[in-house]
Amino acid sequence: MNNIEFQKRNKKYIKKMCADKNLLKSTRAWFDKSFNYEYSYHFTWLGRPIIQFPQDILAIQEIIWMVKPDLIIETGIAHGGSLILSASFLELIGKGEVLGIDIDIRKHNRSEIEKHPMYKRITMIEGSSIDDNIVKKVYQYAKTKKTILVFLDSFHTHEHVLKELKLYSQLVKKGSYIVVFDTVIEDMPKISSHKRPWGKGNNPKTAVKTFLKNNKHFKIDEEIQNKLLITSCPDGFLKCVK
């Protein structure tokens, strides 16, 4: 079986998989149940906690390898696993840098990130990703970069994510992506966002929906989420199409 035949076969089964209502129901139930055990917190990438679903990690790998960006901008750093993930794939490609932004880069996390072998491809900025001064720094850093990929995973309210989308989408050119994490908040039981400033009706997915109403340069890449089934980013894989 050659590569073209292999891809056609995959597309056929992905289409059938997404039409299987029982499978989709089971997947939804598994996702909601696993949340009670902080499933996404159980994994590391090259020694750093990454706080992502393995399926999304694989999708990010595919996107980075396909786009081969000169710069990956990530909002939200936490323990640094995602920065290390991006940097390690750029290392394999042989080019590119990662710019991480977080309103609070904790001392112990910064120390561990700076000691990591992949830190050579990483720069960190402390501050709000929607603060004017921080945005100016990001644009200054990005001005010489031809191909830019953006991952949004910081403060998950509608207002914050929508501002991020408006600000950073201008840096993304045709063929590249913005990946908006935790859009799944909209689909989960209300109790999952208890005591959080976000929840149903106020989250990354609602921000994406509003953003796409007024921006025709991006569309949801449904092929990615359809093959994953399990993802924290449903409707969050945004491809720049023009």
N, C-alpha and C positions, 0 to 999 in steps of 0.2 A: 504494500500500500504506500503510494507516494504521499508527499506532504499535502498536496491539494485534496486528495481523496480523504486523507486523515482529518483535515479541517472540516470538510463537508460532513463527514460522519459525526464529528463532534457537535457541529451546529444542529444536526438533526436530533441528536440525543438531548442536547440542551433545551431545544424547543419542546420536546416531549416531556422532559423533566419539569419544565415550568408550567406545563399544562396538567400536571399530576396534582390535583387538589389535596389529596391525602398526604402526599409528600410535603407540600407547602405548609399544610396545617401542622404536621409533625415537626417541621423545621422551626416554625413560629413558636410552638410549645417548648421545644428544646431550648431555643434562645432565651425565652422568658424565664424558664426554670434555671438555666445555668447562670443567669444574672445574679441569682440569690447567693451564689458561691464565688462571686467575683472572678468568673472564669477568665476574663481577658487579662487579669493581673498575674496569671500564673506563668508567664513566659518571659524569656530574656532574648536579647540579640547580642551576640558576642560579649556576654557578661553583664549587660545592662538591662534592667526591667523595661519592657517595651509597651505594656498595657494596650495591646491590640489583639484582635482575633487572628489566628494563624492564616485564615483564608484571606484576610485583608493584607497581611504581610506579603502573601504570594502575589496578590493583585498589584501591590505597590512595586514589587520586583519587576513584574511584567511591564508596567507603565514606564518605570525608569529605564529599563533596557530598550524599550521601543523609542522613547523620546530622546534619550541620551542628552539630558539637559546640561547646560553650562552652570546653572544655579538652581538649587532647590530651596525655596523659602518655606519654613515651617513655623506656624504660630502654635505655641504650646510646646514646652520642653519636658516638664516633669523630671523623670529620672534620666532622660537622654537616650533611651533605647531607640526611638524613632530617628533621631539625628544620626546615631551610629549605623542604623540600618541603611539610611540613604547614603551616608558617606562610604560605607563598605561596597555598595553597588557602583558608586562613582569610581571607587578605587579599581574595581574590576574593569570598568569601561576605560579608565585611564585618563579621565578629565572630570572637571566639575567641582563645585563647592556647595556646602550646605550653610544656610543662614537661619539660625534658630532665634525665635523671639518669645520671651515669656515675661509676664509682669513681675514674677518673683522667682529668680533662679536661686534655689537654696544652696547654701555654701557647700554642703557635702555632695550634692549632685554636681555642682560646677567642678569641684575637685576631681570627682571620679571621671567626668567627661574629659576634662583637660589632661588626665593621665592616660587616656585610651589611645591606642595606636591610630585610630581613625580621626582623632582630633585635628590632625594636620589638614583635613578638608573642612573643618567646622569653624564657624564664627558665631558667637552668641551676643544678643543684644537684650538687655533687661529693660522692660517697660511695656506699656500696653500696646498691642498691635494696631490699635486704631488711634493712638495719640499722634498728633500732627508731627511732633519732633521725631518720633520713632519712625513714622512713615517716610519722612524726608531722608532719614539715615538709610532706610531700606532702598529707596529709589536711587540714592547716591551709590550705594553698594552695587545695585543691579544695572547701572547705566551702561556698563561695558559688556553685559552678558547678552548673548544672542538668543538663547533658548532657555526659558524659565518655567519651572514646574512649581506649583503651589499646593501645600497641604495645610488645611485649616483645622486646628484641633486645640483651641484655647477655651475661651468662655462661651458656653453653648446657648446663650439667649438669642432670640430672633434678631434683636436690634444689633447686637455685637457682631454676629456672623454676617448679617446683611451689609454692615459697614465694611467688614473685611473683604467681602466679595466685591463690593464696588471699588474699593481701594486697590486690591491686588490683582483683580482681573485685567486691569490695564497693562500689566506686565507680561501677560500670557498671550502668546501668538498661536496662530493656526497650527493644529497638530499636537499641541501640548494640552495639559490638563490642570484643572483645580480639583483637588479631592477634599470634600467636606466630610469630616468625620462626625460620628454620633448623630446622624440624621435619623437613626433608628429610634431615638427618643420619642418621636411622634407616634410610633407604632407600638410602643410598650405600655404595659399597665401604668396607671397614674402613680401607683405606689413606688415605682422604680425611681421616680424623680422627687420623692418626698423630701421636703426641707431644702430643695434646690431652687435657685432662681429661674430655672427653666423647667419645661414640662410639655404636656400636650398643648398644641396651639402656640407655643413659644419656644422654639428650638431651631437647630440648624436646618431641618427639612423645610420648615415654614419659611425660613430665610431664603433657601434655594428657590422655592416656588415663587416668591416675590421677585427675586433677582432675575429669574428667567423670563418673567412677564415683560421686563423692560430691557433685556439684553439678548439680542438675537445672535450674538457671536458664540454662544455656548449652547450645548445640548447635553442631555443626560445620556451617557454611554450605557445603555441597558444591557448590552452584551456582557459587560463585566459583572454586574450584579446578578444577572440571570445564571451565569455559570457558577458563581460562588454559592448561591443560596443563603449561606450563613455570612452575614456582613453587618458591620456597624454603620455602613455608608449607603443604605438604599437611596437611590436618586441623588447620591452625592458624588458620583464619578462624572465630572463635568468636562467634556471635551470642547476645546476651542475649534470651531468649524469654519470661521471666517474672520 
